[in-house]
Amino acid sequence: VDTLQSDLADRVAALATTRKFPLHPFQLAQVQLKLATRDYQGANALAGLALGGDLSGQEYAAALLNALRAVALLGLGENTRAQGLLASFHDVTRVRVSDALLLTRQLKAMNQPAEARRMLARAVHADPFNQPALAELIRLDAESGDRSAVAQNLPTLLAMRKHSRAVLEDVLRHLNLPGDEALRAQIQAALARPTTAGIP
């Protein structure tokens, strides 16, 4: 939940406490809000508080809270602790793609491209035909100059029914070396097709 509605998030969490609802979805939202506003100290404190509560039977929620806490710790310069928490999140059997995409954006913002790519690769491995995750992975590989990874994954993306013009154009901009002609030609052909032309 990337939202700047701090008061609303706090009121909803307070109501959930009063009504004795499970708190972890609201705690996750509050931590994500703190990260979105770059309040890393607040995000770390909220995540720690949530992890100290009753999360029995909510292993995934606990793992996600740890990953979000890792992002907060990166923002606080505590990289060693952050890396340990991220490693534990990578041990989760199945990661929700929406969570992986959110964490990827946050890790990129923290100048952690290797961790961001690892997060995306996990999501794509779990769901190889999830188009948003695959497209973002290809974009990240193009940005980092990993052309072999782009060449490996691009055909799968282009075989899908519709493509994001914005992603393909962004990838194309990064493929600017003399040896990139074949990859560029694949993307240009996809951009010329009607199924791509009208997609933002």
Backbone torsions as a table, in degrees:
resi	resn	phi	psi	omega
1	VAL	NA	100.2	175.5
2	ASP	-94.7	98.7	-177.9
3	THR	-142.7	149.4	177.6
4	LEU	-102.4	11.9	-178.4
5	GLN	-85.8	74.6	-173.4
6	SER	-61.7	-47.2	-177.3
7	ASP	-62.3	-40.5	179.9
8	LEU	-64.3	-44.1	179.2
9	ALA	-60.7	-41.4	179.9
10	ASP	-66.5	-40.4	-178.9
11	ARG	-67.2	-40.0	179.1
12	VAL	-64.5	-42.8	178.7
13	ALA	-63.5	-40.6	178.3
14	ALA	-64.0	-41.1	178.0
15	LEU	-64.0	-39.9	178.8
16	ALA	-62.3	-38.0	178.2
17	THR	-65.4	-44.2	-179.8
18	THR	-62.4	-41.5	-177.7
19	ARG	-83.5	-2.1	-180.0
20	LYS	60.8	38.9	172.2
21	PHE	-77.8	159.4	170.6
22	PRO	-58.0	130.7	-170.2
23	LEU	-89.4	-18.9	-169.3
24	HIS	-61.1	-35.6	178.1
25	PRO	-62.9	-36.7	-179.1
26	PHE	-74.8	-36.3	176.7
27	GLN	-65.3	-40.5	176.2
28	LEU	-59.0	-44.1	-179.9
29	ALA	-62.1	-40.6	-179.6
30	GLN	-67.0	-40.4	178.3
31	VAL	-64.6	-43.3	179.2
32	GLN	-62.6	-36.6	177.2
33	LEU	-62.9	-44.9	179.1
34	LYS	-61.0	-40.0	178.4
35	LEU	-66.1	-40.6	-179.1
36	ALA	-62.4	-30.4	179.5
37	THR	-97.2	8.9	177.3
38	ARG	62.2	28.3	173.2
39	ASP	-91.5	78.5	-173.3
40	TYR	-70.4	-34.5	177.1
41	GLN	-64.1	-44.6	178.6
42	GLY	-64.8	-40.2	178.9
43	ALA	-63.7	-42.6	179.5
44	ASN	-63.6	-43.5	-179.2
45	ALA	-65.6	-43.9	-179.9
46	LEU	-65.0	-41.5	179.1
47	ALA	-64.5	-41.8	177.8
48	GLY	-62.2	-40.9	178.1
49	LEU	-63.5	-44.5	179.9
50	ALA	-64.2	-40.6	-178.9
51	LEU	-69.1	-21.5	177.6
52	GLY	-82.6	-5.8	179.9
53	GLY	-88.4	-167.0	-178.0
54	ASP	-86.1	103.7	177.6
55	LEU	-116.5	26.8	179.5
56	SER	-61.6	130.7	-177.5
57	GLY	78.1	5.3	-179.1
58	GLN	-122.3	53.8	-175.7
59	GLU	-61.9	-39.0	-179.2
60	TYR	-66.5	-42.3	178.7
61	ALA	-60.3	-40.5	178.7
62	ALA	-64.4	-41.9	179.4
63	ALA	-64.4	-40.9	179.5
64	LEU	-67.1	-40.1	175.5
65	LEU	-59.9	-40.7	177.6
66	ASN	-63.4	-39.6	179.1
67	ALA	-66.2	-41.7	177.5
68	LEU	-66.0	-36.8	176.3
69	ARG	-64.5	-35.1	177.0
70	ALA	-60.8	-41.9	177.8
71	VAL	-61.5	-42.9	177.7
72	ALA	-60.9	-42.5	-179.6
73	LEU	-65.6	-35.6	174.8
74	LEU	-61.3	-40.9	177.6
75	GLY	-64.5	-25.7	179.1
76	LEU	-92.6	-0.2	179.0
77	GLY	82.4	11.1	179.8
78	GLU	-95.9	70.3	-171.0
79	ASN	-67.3	-36.4	-177.3
80	THR	-64.3	-47.0	177.0
81	ARG	-62.7	-39.6	-178.9
82	ALA	-62.8	-42.9	-178.7
83	GLN	-63.0	-36.9	178.1
84	GLY	-64.6	-40.9	179.2
85	LEU	-69.2	-38.0	177.5
86	LEU	-65.2	-38.0	178.4
87	ALA	-61.7	-38.5	179.4
88	SER	-68.8	-33.4	177.4
89	PHE	-67.1	-35.2	179.5
90	HIS	-67.7	-16.0	177.4
91	ASP	-80.7	-9.6	178.9
92	VAL	-64.2	134.6	-173.7
93	THR	-61.2	-46.9	-177.2
94	ARG	-135.0	124.5	-179.0
95	VAL	-103.7	133.9	175.3
96	ARG	-69.2	133.3	-175.5
97	VAL	-61.4	-39.9	179.8
98	SER	-60.4	-37.9	177.9
99	ASP	-69.9	-40.2	179.7
100	ALA	-63.2	-39.9	179.2
101	LEU	-66.5	-41.4	177.9
102	LEU	-62.6	-47.7	179.9
103	LEU	-64.7	-35.2	177.7
104	THR	-60.9	-46.5	178.9
105	ARG	-60.9	-40.6	-178.4
106	GLN	-69.7	-39.2	179.1
107	LEU	-68.3	-37.4	175.5
108	LYS	-63.1	-40.7	178.7
109	ALA	-63.6	-25.8	178.7
110	MET	-90.0	9.7	-179.3
111	ASN	60.1	45.5	178.1
112	GLN	-122.8	64.7	-175.2
113	PRO	-63.0	-33.7	-179.5
114	ALA	-66.4	-42.7	178.1
115	GLU	-68.8	-37.0	178.2
116	ALA	-62.0	-43.6	179.9
117	ARG	-66.4	-39.9	179.0
118	ARG	-60.9	-39.6	179.1
119	MET	-63.4	-45.9	179.7
120	LEU	-65.8	-41.2	-179.8
121	ALA	-61.6	-36.7	176.2
122	ARG	-62.0	-44.1	-178.1
123	ALA	-65.2	-42.0	-179.5
124	VAL	-68.3	-36.7	177.4
125	HIS	-63.2	-39.7	-179.4
126	ALA	-71.4	-32.2	-177.0
127	ASP	-143.1	82.2	-171.7
128	PRO	-60.9	-22.5	-176.8
129	PHE	-106.7	19.2	173.5
130	ASN	-78.9	107.5	-170.3
131	GLN	-64.0	-45.2	179.7
132	PRO	-59.1	-41.4	-179.3
133	ALA	-68.0	-44.2	-179.7
134	LEU	-64.4	-42.9	179.7
135	ALA	-62.4	-41.6	-179.7
136	GLU	-68.5	-34.9	177.0
137	LEU	-64.1	-44.1	178.7
138	ILE	-64.0	-41.2	178.1
139	ARG	-61.0	-44.1	-179.5
140	LEU	-63.6	-41.6	179.0
141	ASP	-66.5	-36.9	177.2
142	ALA	-65.5	-41.5	178.9
143	GLU	-61.9	-37.7	-177.4
144	SER	-85.3	-7.5	179.3
145	GLY	83.9	16.4	179.0
146	ASP	-85.6	80.4	-174.3
147	ARG	-69.4	-29.7	178.0
148	SER	-65.3	-37.9	177.6
149	ALA	-68.9	-40.1	176.4
150	VAL	-60.2	-46.7	-179.3
151	ALA	-62.4	-32.3	-179.6
152	GLN	-71.4	-40.4	-172.3
153	ASN	-97.3	-21.2	-175.5
154	LEU	-59.5	-43.7	-179.8
155	PRO	-58.9	-36.3	178.3
156	THR	-63.9	-43.8	179.4
157	LEU	-63.6	-44.9	-176.0
158	LEU	-70.9	-19.4	177.5
159	ALA	-78.6	-12.9	178.5
160	MET	-73.4	159.5	-168.7
161	ARG	-66.6	-40.1	-178.7
162	LYS	-131.7	152.2	-179.6
163	HIS	-131.4	154.7	175.6
164	SER	-82.9	118.0	177.8
165	ARG	-58.5	-41.4	-177.4
166	ALA	-60.0	-43.7	-179.4
167	VAL	-66.0	-47.9	-177.9
168	LEU	-62.7	-40.4	178.4
169	GLU	-66.6	-35.8	178.0
170	ASP	-66.5	-44.4	177.3
171	VAL	-61.1	-42.6	-179.1
172	LEU	-59.4	-38.9	-179.8
173	ARG	-62.7	-30.2	-178.2
174	HIS	-86.6	-12.7	179.3
175	LEU	-94.6	78.3	-170.7
176	ASN	-123.0	20.3	178.4
177	LEU	-100.3	159.1	-177.4
178	PRO	-56.3	-31.0	-178.4
179	GLY	-83.6	5.5	-174.2
180	ASP	-93.7	6.9	-172.1
181	GLU	-58.5	-41.3	-176.2
182	ALA	-66.2	-42.7	178.5
183	LEU	-66.3	-41.6	179.4
184	ARG	-62.3	-39.9	-178.9
185	ALA	-64.2	-38.7	178.0
186	GLN	-62.5	-43.9	-177.7
187	ILE	-69.9	-42.1	-179.6
188	GLN	-63.0	-37.1	177.4
189	ALA	-65.4	-39.8	178.9
190	ALA	-66.7	-39.7	179.5
191	LEU	-65.1	-26.8	-178.1
192	ALA	-80.6	-14.2	-178.4
193	ARG	-78.8	146.0	-179.3
194	PRO	-58.8	-30.2	-177.3
195	THR	-68.8	-17.9	179.0
196	THR	-101.5	-34.2	-167.6
197	ALA	-56.7	-36.6	-174.9
198	GLY	-94.5	3.9	-176.0
199	ILE	-93.4	127.7	-178.6
200	PRO	-69.1	NA	NA
